[in-house]
Amino acid sequence: MRDATVEQCLSMDIQRILQILPHRYPFLLVDRVTECVPGSHIKAYKNVSVNEPFFQGHFPGVPIMPGVLILEALAQTGGLLASASLDSLDDKLFLFTGLDGVKFRRQVVPGDRLDLECSNPRMKLRLCKMDARAFVDGKLAAEAQITAAIAPRPGA
């Protein structure tokens, strides 16, 4: 029999993601979670559309998803993984605090599906560190180790 937390977190549609993450358009960068095992790993994706507002300026005539937004998508995915093992998120906020070993391997362009994976979460006090990788068509696009702090939500 599966643990209730694992059962609840096998996948998440956009409505569930919106309940967990405070981000909203145009800064919500995760469309769906396809697999999530608390304390282990998560797989999600972002459909990259030519209608994304950042493509107007990055770069006109040669649209490329900014690397910092690929990292933000990975951080949001990592926040979903970390939140899967907490009882309640009502009074908590995940704050992106650091990146190590960042490497960009290929460009992400309109029409791509950006597959997002975070794994091996390590929690110490109020810090969470995990490995993160983004893929397009099975090829590595970016990788990093992400660190985030779990902080009280203002006003909670």
NUVO-438353 format. One record per atom (N, C-alpha, C): residue number from 1; residue in one letter; atom name; x, y, z. Coordinates in steps of 0.05 Angstrom, whole numbers, always signed. Each point is the difference from the previous one (the first is absolute). Example, Ala and Ser with C-alpha at 12.3 -4.5 7.8 and 13.67 -1.06 7.14 Angstrom:
% residues 2
  zavex  vexkol  semar    east   north      up
      1       A      N    +264    -114    +156
      1       A     CA     -18     +24      +0
      1       A      C     +18     +24      +0
      2       S      N      -7     +21     -14
      2       S     CA     +16     +24      +1
      2       S      C     -15     +22     +14
END
This chain:
% residues 156
  zavex  vexkol  semar    east   north      up
      1       M      N     +17     -24      +0
      1       M     CA     -17     +24      +0
      1       M      C     +18     +25      +0
      2       R      N      -7     +20     -16
      2       R     CA     +15     +25      -2
      2       R      C      -7     +18     +22
      3       D      N     +20     +15      +8
      3       D     CA      -3     +22     +20
      3       D      C     -19     +21     -12
      4       A      N     -17     +12     +16
      4       A     CA     -20     +19     -11
      4       A      C     +14     +24     -13
      5       T      N     +23      +9     +11
      5       T     CA     +15     +22     -11
      5       T      C      +9      -6     -28
      6       V      N     +11     -24      -4
      6       V     CA     +10      -9     -26
      6       V      C     -24      -1     -20
      7       E      N     -21     -12      +9
      7       E     CA     -24      -3     -17
      7       E      C     -10     +27      -9
      8       Q      N      -1     +19     +18
      8       Q     CA     -10     +27      -7
      8       Q      C     +19     +14     -19
      9       C      N     +25      -7      +0
      9       C     CA     +20     +15     -14
      9       C      C     +11     -13     -26
     10       L      N     -13     -21      -9
     10       L     CA      +9     -13     -24
     10       L      C      +0     +19     -24
     11       S      N     -20     +16      -2
     11       S     CA      -2     +20     -21
     11       S      C     -16     +24     +10
     12       M      N      +4     +23     -14
     12       M     CA     -15     +25      +8
     12       M      C      -7     +14     -26
     13       D      N     -26      +8      -2
     13       D     CA      -8     +17     -22
     13       D      C      +4     +29      +8
     14       I      N      -6     +18     -18
     14       I     CA      +6     +28      +5
     14       I      C     -16     +11     +24
     15       Q      N     -24     -10      +5
     15       Q     CA     -15      +9     +23
     15       Q      C     +14      -6     +26
     16       R      N     +11     -24      +2
     16       R     CA     +15      -8     +24
     16       R      C     +25     +16      +3
     17       I      N     +14      +5     -22
     17       I     CA     +25     +16      +0
     17       I      C      -7     +28     +10
     18       L      N     -22     +12      -9
     18       L     CA      -8     +27      +8
     18       L      C      -6      +1     +30
     19       Q      N     -10     -23     +11
     19       Q     CA      -5      -1     +29
     19       Q      C     +26      +1     +16
     20       I      N     +21     -11     -11
     20       I     CA     +26      -3     +15
     20       I      C     +18     +24      -5
     21       L      N      +4      +8     -25
     21       L     CA     +19     +21      -6
     21       L      C     -14     +28      +1
     22       P      N     +14     +20     +10
     22       P     CA     -12     +27      +0
     22       P      C      +3     +14     -27
     23       H      N     +15     -11     -19
     23       H     CA      +5     +13     -26
     23       H      C     -26      +0     -17
     24       R      N      -2     +21     -16
     24       R     CA     -22      +3     -19
     24       R      C     +11     +10     -26
     25       Y      N     -17      +0     -21
     25       Y     CA      +9     +10     -26
     25       Y      C     +10     +28      +2
     26       P      N     +22      +6     -13
     26       P     CA     +15     -16     -19
     26       P      C     +24     -15     +12
     27       F      N      +0      -2     +27
     27       F     CA     +23     -12     +13
     27       F      C      -3     -29      +9
     28       L      N     -24     -11      -3
     28       L     CA      -3     -29      +6
     28       L      C     +12     -15     -23
     29       L      N     +20     -17      +5
     29       L     CA     +15     -13     -21
     29       L      C      -1     -30      +1
     30       V      N     -21     -11     +13
     30       V     CA      -4     -29      +0
     30       V      C     -29      -5      -8
     31       D      N      -4     -16     -21
     31       D     CA     -27      -6     -10
     31       D      C     -12     -25     +12
     32       R      N     +16     -20      +6
     32       R     CA     -11     -25     +10
     32       R      C     +23     -16     +13
     33       V      N      -7     -14     +21
     33       V     CA     +18     -20     +13
     33       V      C      -9     -27      -9
     34       T      N     +18     -16     -11
     34       T     CA      -7     -27     -10
     34       T      C      +7     -21     +20
     35       E      N     +19      +5     +18
     35       E     CA      +8     -19     +20
     35       E      C     +13     +14     +23
     36       C      N      -8      -9     +24
     36       C     CA     +12     +12     +24
     36       C      C      +1     -20     +22
     37       V      N     +23      -5     +11
     37       V     CA      +3     -18     +23
     37       V      C     +14     +17     +22
     38       P      N     -15      +8     +21
     38       P     CA     +11     +16     +21
     38       P      C     +26     -11     +11
     39       G      N     +20     +18      +4
     39       G     CA     +26      -9     +10
     39       G      C     +18     -13     -21
     40       S      N     -10      -3     -24
     40       S     CA     +16     -13     -21
     40       S      C      +3     +16     -25
     41       H      N     -22      +4     -15
     41       H     CA      +3     +14     -26
     41       H      C     -27     +10     -10
     42       I      N      +2     +18     -20
     42       I     CA     -24     +11     -13
     42       I      C      +6      +3     -30
     43       K      N     -20      -4     -17
     43       K     CA      +2      +5     -28
     43       K      C     -24     +18      -8
     44       A      N      +6     +21     -14
     44       A     CA     -21     +19      -8
     44       A      C      +8     +11     -28
     45       Y      N     -18     +17     -11
     45       Y     CA      +7     +13     -25
     45       Y      C     -12     +27      -3
     46       K      N     +12     +15     -18
     46       K     CA     -10     +26      -9
     46       K      C      -1      +0     -30
     47       N      N     -24      +5     -11
     47       N     CA      -2      +3     -29
     47       N      C      +8     +29      -7
     48       V      N     +21      +2     -17
     48       V     CA     +11     +26      -7
     48       V      C     -14     +10     -25
     49       S      N     -15     +21      +3
     49       S     CA     -16     +11     -22
     49       S      C     +12     +26     -11
     50       V      N      -4      +4     -26
     50       V     CA     +10     +25     -12
     50       V      C     -13     +25     +12
     51       N      N     -23      -4     +14
     51       N     CA     -15     +22     +12
     51       N      C     +11      +8     +27
     52       E      N     +22     -13     +10
     52       E     CA     +11      +7     +26
     52       E      C     +10     +30      -2
     53       P      N      -6     +16     +21
     53       P     CA      +7     +28      -2
     53       P      C     +30      +6      -2
     54       F      N     +17     -18     +11
     54       F     CA     +29      +5      -1
     54       F      C     +11      -2     -29
     55       F      N     -14     -14     -18
     55       F     CA     +10      -3     -27
     55       F      C      -1     +27     -16
     56       Q      N     -16     +19      +9
     56       Q     CA      +0     +26     -13
     56       Q      C     +27     +14      +0
     57       G      N     +15      -5     +21
     57       G     CA     +26     +14      +2
     57       G      C     +24     -19      +1
     58       H      N      -5     -26      +0
     58       H     CA     +23     -19      +4
     58       H      C      -2     -22     -22
     59       F      N      +8      +3     -22
     59       F     CA     +10     +24     -14
     59       F      C     -19      +4     -24
     60       P      N      -6     +25      -8
     60       P     CA     -18      +4     -22
     60       P      C     +11     -14     -26
     61       G      N     -17     -16     -11
     61       G     CA      +7     -15     -24
     61       G      C     +15     -26      +5
     62       V      N     +11      -3     +24
     62       V     CA     +13     -25      +8
     62       V      C      -8      -7     +28
     63       P      N     -25      -9      +5
     63       P     CA      -9      -4     +27
     63       P      C     +14     -24     +14
     64       I      N     +12      +6     +23
     64       I     CA     +13     -20     +17
     64       I      C      -9      +5     +28
     65       M      N      -8     -21     +14
     65       M     CA      -8      +2     +28
     65       M      C     +24      +8     +17
     66       P      N      -2     +21     +16
     66       P     CA     +22      +8     +17
     66       P      C      +8     -22     +19
     67       G      N     +26      -4      +3
     67       G     CA     +10     -21     +18
     67       G      C     -10      +4     +28
     68       V      N      -2     +25     +10
     68       V     CA      -9      +5     +27
     68       V      C     -29     -10      +4
     69       L      N     -16      +1     -21
     69       L     CA     -27     -10      +2
     69       L      C      -1     -31      +0
     70       I      N     +18     -12     -14
     70       I     CA      +3     -29      +1
     70       I      C      +6      -8     +29
     71       L      N     +19     +14     +12
     71       L     CA      +7      -5     +28
     71       L      C     -24      +6     +19
     72       E      N     -15     +20      -5
     72       E     CA     -24      +6     +16
     72       E      C     -20     -22      -3
     73       A      N      -4     -11     -24
     73       A     CA     -18     -22      -4
     73       A      C      +9     -24     +17
     74       L      N     +26      -5      +0
     74       L     CA     +11     -22     +17
     74       L      C      -4      +6     +29
     75       A      N      +4     +24      +9
     75       A     CA      -4      +7     +28
     75       A      C     -30      -3      +8
     76       Q      N     -18      +8     -17
     76       Q     CA     -29      -5      +6
     76       Q      C      -6     -29      +2
     77       T      N     +12     -16     -18
     77       T     CA      -4     -29      +1
     77       T      C     +11     -11     +26
     78       G      N     +24      +9      +8
     78       G     CA     +11      -8     +26
     78       G      C     -17      +8     +23
     79       G      N     -13     +23      -1
     79       G     CA     -18      +9     +21
     79       G      C     -24     -19      +2
     80       L      N      -9     -10     -22
     80       L     CA     -22     -20      +0
     80       L      C      +9     -26     +13
     81       L      N     +24      -8      -6
     81       L     CA     +11     -25     +13
     81       L      C      +3      +4     +30
     82       A      N     +12     +22      +8
     82       A     CA      +4      +5     +29
     82       A      C     -27      +2     +14
     83       S      N     -19     +13     -12
     83       S     CA     -26      +3     +13
     83       S      C     -15     -27      +3
     84       A      N      +6     -19     -17
     84       A     CA     -14     -26      +1
     84       A      C      +5     -15     +26
     85       S      N     +22      +7     +14
     85       S     CA      +5     -14     +25
     85       S      C      -8     +16     +25
     86       L      N     -11     +23      -4
     86       L     CA      -9     +17     +23
     86       L      C     -30      -4      +5
     87       D      N      -8      +2     +25
     87       D     CA     -28      -4      +7
     87       D      C     -18     +23     -11
     88       S      N     +10     +24      +3
     88       S     CA     -16     +23      -9
     88       S      C     +18     +22     -12
     89       L      N     -10     +13     -20
     89       L     CA     +15     +22     -13
     89       L      C     -11     +27      +6
     90       D      N     -23      +1     +14
     90       D     CA     -14     +25      +4
     90       D      C     +17     +22     +11
     91       D      N     +19      -6     +18
     91       D     CA     +16     +21     +12
     91       D      C     +29      -1      -9
     92       K      N      +6     -14     -22
     92       K     CA     +28      -2      -9
     92       K      C      +4     +10     -29
     93       L      N     +24      +9      -5
     93       L     CA      +8     +10     -26
     93       L      C     +27     -11      -6
     94       F      N      +5      -9     -24
     94       F     CA     +26     -10      -9
     94       F      C     +14     +23     -14
     95       L      N     +24      +7      +9
     95       L     CA     +15     +22     -11
     95       L      C     +26     -11     -12
     96       F      N      +3      +4     -26
     96       F     CA     +23      -8     -15
     96       F      C     +24     +14     +12
     97       T      N     +20     -15     +10
     97       T     CA     +23     +14     +13
     97       T      C     +27      -5     -13
     98       G      N      +2     -20     -18
     98       G     CA     +26      -4     -12
     98       G      C      +0     -21     -22
     99       L      N     +21      +2     -16
     99       L     CA      +5     -18     -22
     99       L      C     +30      -8      -1
    100       D      N      +5     -25      -5
    100       D     CA     +27      -9      -3
    100       D      C      +2     -17     -25
    101       G      N     +23      +0     -13
    101       G     CA      +4     -17     -23
    101       G      C     -18      +4     -23
    102       V      N      -8     +25      -5
    102       V     CA     -19      +5     -22
    102       V      C     +14      -4     -26
    103       K      N     -13     -15     -18
    103       K     CA     +10      -3     -27
    103       K      C     -24      +0     -19
    104       F      N      +3     +15     -22
    104       F     CA     -20      +0     -21
    104       F      C     +11     -16     -23
    105       R      N     -15     -19     -10
    105       R     CA      +9     -18     -20
    105       R      C     -12      +4     -28
    106       R      N     -24     +11      -1
    106       R     CA     -13      +5     -26
    106       R      C     -21     +22      +4
    107       Q      N      -7     +12     -22
    107       Q     CA     -21     +21      +0
    107       Q      C     -28     -12      +2
    108       V      N     -17     +16     +12
    108       V     CA     -29      -8      +3
    108       V      C     -15     +21     -16
    109       V      N     -16      -9     -19
    109       V     CA     -13     +19     -19
    109       V      C     -30      -6      -1
    110       P      N     -16     +18     -12
    110       P     CA     -29      -4      -1
    110       P      C      -6     -27     -14
    111       G      N     -20     -14     +12
    111       G     CA      -8     -26     -10
    111       G      C     +12     -23     +15
    112       D      N     +21      +6     +16
    112       D     CA     +13     -21     +16
    112       D      C     -17      -7     +24
    113       R      N      +2     -24      +9
    113       R     CA     -11      -8     +26
    113       R      C     +24      -2     +18
    114       L      N      +1     +16     +21
    114       L     CA     +22      +0     +19
    114       L      C      -6     -19     +22
    115       D      N     +13     -23      +0
    115       D     CA      -4     -20     +21
    115       D      C     +18      +6     +24
    116       L      N     -12      +1     +23
    116       L     CA     +14     +10     +25
    116       L      C      +2     -23     +20
    117       E      N     +24      -4     +11
    117       E     CA      +3     -22     +19
    117       E      C     +17     +11     +24
    118       C      N      -9      -6     +23
    118       C     CA     +15      +5     +25
    118       C      C      +1     -25     +16
    119       S      N     +23      -5     +12
    119       S     CA      +4     -25     +15
    119       S      C     +19      +4     +23
    120       N      N      +1     -20     +17
    120       N     CA     +19      -2     +22
    120       N      C      -2     +24     +19
    121       P      N     -25      +7      +9
    121       P     CA      -2     +23     +18
    121       P      C     +13      -5     +27
    122       R      N     +15     +20     +10
    122       R     CA     +12      -2     +26
    122       R      C      -9     +23     +17
    123       M      N     -12      -6     +22
    123       M     CA     -11     +21     +18
    123       M      C     +18      +2     +25
    124       K      N      +7     +25      +6
    124       K     CA     +15      +5     +25
    124       K      C     -10     +26     +11
    125       L      N     -11      -2     +24
    125       L     CA     -13     +22     +13
    125       L      C     -22     +11     -19
    126       R      N      +3     +25      -9
    126       R     CA     -20     +12     -18
    126       R      C     +10      +2     -29
    127       L      N     +21     -14      -6
    127       L     CA     +11      +0     -27
    127       L      C      -4     -26     -14
    128       C      N      -6      +2     -26
    128       C     CA      -4     -24     -17
    128       C      C     +18      +3     -24
    129       K      N     +16     -21      -6
    129       K     CA     +17      +0     -23
    129       K      C      -6     -25     -17
    130       M      N      -1      +3     -26
    130       M     CA      -6     -22     -18
    130       M      C     +13      +3     -27
    131       D      N      +2     -22     -14
    131       D     CA     +11      -1     -27
    131       D      C     -23      +6     -19
    132       A      N      +6     +16     -21
    132       A     CA     -21      +8     -19
    132       A      C     +11      -2     -28
    133       R      N     -17     -10     -18
    133       R     CA      +8      -2     -29
    133       R      C     -25      +6     -17
    134       A      N      +5     +13     -22
    134       A     CA     -21      +6     -20
    134       A      C      +8     -12     -26
    135       F      N     -20     -12     -14
    135       F     CA      +5     -14     -25
    135       F      C     -19     +10     -22
    136       V      N      +8      -2     -25
    136       V     CA     -17      +4     -23
    136       V      C      +5     -24     -18
    137       D      N     -21     -14      -7
    137       D     CA      +2     -24     -17
    137       D      C     +20     -20     +11
    138       G      N      +1      -3     +26
    138       G     CA     +18     -19     +12
    138       G      C     +29      +9      +2
    139       K      N      +6     +24     -10
    139       K     CA     +28     +10      +1
    139       K      C      +2     +21     +22
    140       L      N     +22      -1     +16
    140       L     CA      +4     +18     +22
    140       L      C      +2     +29     -10
    141       A      N     -17     +17     +11
    141       A     CA      +1     +29      -7
    141       A      C     +14     +17     +22
    142       A      N      -4      -8     +25
    142       A     CA     +12     +15     +22
    142       A      C      +1     -18     +25
    143       E      N     +19      +6     +17
    143       E     CA      +2     -15     +25
    143       E      C     +12     +18     +22
    144       A      N      -7      -6     +25
    144       A     CA     +10     +16     +23
    144       A      C      -7     -14     +25
    145       Q      N     +13      +8     +22
    145       Q     CA      -9      -7     +27
    145       Q      C     -14     +25     +10
    146       I      N     -24      -4     +10
    146       I     CA     -17     +22      +9
    146       I      C      -2      +0     +30
    147       T      N      +2     +23     +13
    147       T     CA      -5      +2     +28
    147       T      C     -23     +20      +5
    148       A      N     -17      -8     +19
    148       A     CA     -23     +18      +7
    148       A      C      -3      +0     +30
    149       A      N     -11     +21     +10
    149       A     CA      -6      +3     +28
    149       A      C     -30      -3      +4
    150       I      N      -7     -13     +22
    150       I     CA     -29      -1      +7
    150       I      C      -4     +22     +21
    151       A      N     -16     +20      -8
    151       A     CA      -4     +23     +17
    151       A      C     -30      +3      +7
    152       P      N      -6     +14     +22
    152       P     CA     -28      +5      +6
    152       P      C     -12     +19     -22
    153       R      N     -24      -5      -8
    153       R     CA     -14     +17     -19
    153       R      C      -8     +26     +14
    154       P      N      +7     +23     -12
    154       P     CA      -8     +25     +11
    154       P      C     -31      +2      +5
    155       G      N      -7      +9     +23
    155       G     CA     -28      +3      +7
    155       G      C     -13     -26     +10
    156       A      N     +15     -22      +1
    156       A     CA     -11     -25     +10
    156       A      C      +4      -3     +30
END
